């Protein structure tokens, strides 16, 4: 029975994560039974619990691509989008590479999750600052200019410590950045302007 269940679970290994509803449908179980099943397999170390009703296969977790981890970051805190140094690294605006460390901004609360050696950090922004992100390959991610502005905004209030020296800000669309900065606090605008020479 155990061997058969493990074999069935391996069929879900194409997914970086799955819901208890997906597990139930896959195994032909009711949702409640699938939840009990998942709980047992978390205790054995075969499954990882990401949050309520979301799981991953532990062995598969270790082979996730960075992009798959970005997708996980989107679901751990909803709503949220990838930003800050993580997004800037994706766009090659910064040379700072953060292995096993992913940053997002969100509306709910500043929080940190750690699952099997992978860290997901979330920084709270007000609704007025929560904009200018796109959906790319199923992942919500800030535009390069907004990712930079998120860095500067949080830095200007002592809530984030980016490595500005590792950034190639010539890769940003300065005209677009200027538009995004409208309505931001003067100290944020001043720092962004000084860094970008505008």
Beta strands, then each sheet from edge to edge (+ up, - down):
strand 1: 18-19
strand 2: 47-51
strand 3: 54-57
strand 4: 80-82
strand 5: 101-106
strand 6: 111-115
strand 7: 118-124
strand 8: 133-136
strand 9: 139-142
sheet 1: 1+ 3- 2+
sheet 2: 4+ 5- 7- 6+
sheet 3: 8+ 9-
end
